[in-house]
Amino acid sequence: MQSADTPRDGHAEVRIIAETPEVARRVAEALRHCFAAAEQRSYPAGDQGGTRLELTVDTARASELARSWLEASRSSANDGSGE
């Protein structure tokens, strides 16, 4: 059984911490080009300032670029040559 904090199978929770909201949004946008993603949530990063942005990505619904990269990384991990 999964805890309430564990994402569903095939999904990953991503946390981006950046100095500005714009930088965090740019990173989130790059992830959305690779994977289907849920609506992002933005929070203050802490006492020092900055932005924490969280989103859920669906690795089962990856773009062609991400799928080929994921397959290549799985292959290199399985043959022990991981770079």
C-alpha positions as CSV (number, residue, x, y, z in Angstrom):
1,M,0.0,0.0,0.0
2,Q,1.2,3.5,-0.9
3,S,1.3,6.3,1.7
4,A,-0.5,9.6,0.9
5,D,2.9,11.1,0.1
6,T,3.9,8.5,-2.5
7,P,2.8,9.3,-6.1
8,R,0.9,6.8,-8.2
9,D,2.8,4.3,-10.2
10,G,4.5,5.9,-13.2
11,H,4.3,9.4,-11.6
12,A,7.0,11.4,-9.9
13,E,6.7,14.4,-7.6
14,V,9.2,17.1,-8.6
15,R,10.3,20.0,-6.3
16,I,12.1,22.9,-7.9
17,I,13.7,25.5,-5.6
18,A,14.9,28.7,-7.3
19,E,15.8,32.3,-6.5
20,T,12.9,33.7,-8.5
21,P,9.5,32.4,-9.6
22,E,10.5,32.9,-13.2
23,V,13.5,30.6,-13.0
24,A,11.3,27.9,-11.3
25,R,8.6,28.3,-14.0
26,R,11.2,27.9,-16.8
27,V,12.4,24.6,-15.3
28,A,8.9,23.4,-14.9
29,E,8.1,24.3,-18.5
30,A,11.2,22.2,-19.7
31,L,9.8,19.3,-17.7
32,R,6.4,19.7,-19.4
33,H,8.1,19.4,-22.8
34,C,9.3,16.0,-21.7
35,F,6.4,14.6,-19.6
36,A,2.7,15.2,-19.1
37,A,2.4,17.2,-15.8
38,A,-0.3,18.3,-13.4
39,E,-0.9,21.9,-12.4
40,Q,2.1,23.3,-10.6
41,R,2.0,24.6,-7.0
42,S,4.2,27.4,-5.9
43,Y,5.3,28.3,-2.3
44,P,7.9,30.6,-0.7
45,A,11.1,28.7,-0.4
46,G,12.0,29.8,3.1
47,D,13.2,32.6,5.3
48,Q,16.0,33.4,2.8
49,G,13.5,34.1,0.0
50,G,13.2,32.2,-3.2
51,T,10.4,30.1,-4.7
52,R,9.6,26.4,-4.3
53,L,7.6,25.0,-7.1
54,E,6.1,21.5,-7.0
55,L,4.5,19.5,-9.8
56,T,3.6,15.9,-10.6
57,V,4.9,14.4,-13.8
58,D,3.5,11.3,-15.5
59,T,6.5,9.3,-16.8
60,A,4.1,6.9,-18.6
61,R,3.1,9.8,-20.9
62,A,6.5,11.0,-22.0
63,S,7.3,12.9,-25.2
64,E,9.3,11.0,-27.9
65,L,12.5,12.7,-26.8
66,A,12.0,11.7,-23.2
67,R,11.0,8.1,-24.1
68,S,14.2,7.6,-26.1
69,W,16.3,9.0,-23.3
70,L,14.6,6.9,-20.7
71,E,15.0,3.7,-22.8
72,A,18.7,4.5,-23.3
73,S,19.2,5.1,-19.6
74,R,17.5,1.8,-18.7
75,S,19.6,-0.1,-21.2
76,S,22.9,1.4,-19.8
77,A,21.8,0.7,-16.2
78,N,21.0,-2.9,-17.1
79,D,24.3,-3.6,-18.8
80,G,26.3,-1.9,-16.1
81,S,27.8,0.8,-18.3
82,G,25.8,3.7,-16.9
83,E,27.3,7.1,-17.6
